[in-house]
Amino acid sequence: QVQLVESGGGLVQAGGSLRLSCAASGRTFSSYAMGWFRQAPGKERELVAAINWNGYSTYYADSVKGRFTISRDNAKNTVYLQMNSLKPEDTAVYSCAARSDRRAIATAGRSYDYWGQGTQVTVSS
């Protein structure tokens, strides 16, 4: 199995940027596809971005296309989420997740096997 720890969240003004990191330990990181999810108060959890094991395939929610970029460094056992042009509606707890079927990107949370604790992102207007 794998353990996931997120970092990089915080408070930022609208239009600003943050980079989230998710460090993995345990089983070989390249064995997993990875995803970033977010959940705002009173809303359902949603997939923001996902990446397959080698980084050649990515997915973005329509709401973040052109603003967020997911990437991974398998040598550092880390997946990143670069968030630019942040909006107040991006405010949420962001969590990374690992999927054992490393080849395919999945959009449903139930398709992911391991989860981090989450990091808060707050965007002020």
Order of alpha helices (4+ residues) and beta strands (2+ residues): beta-beta-beta-beta-beta-beta-beta-beta-beta-beta-beta
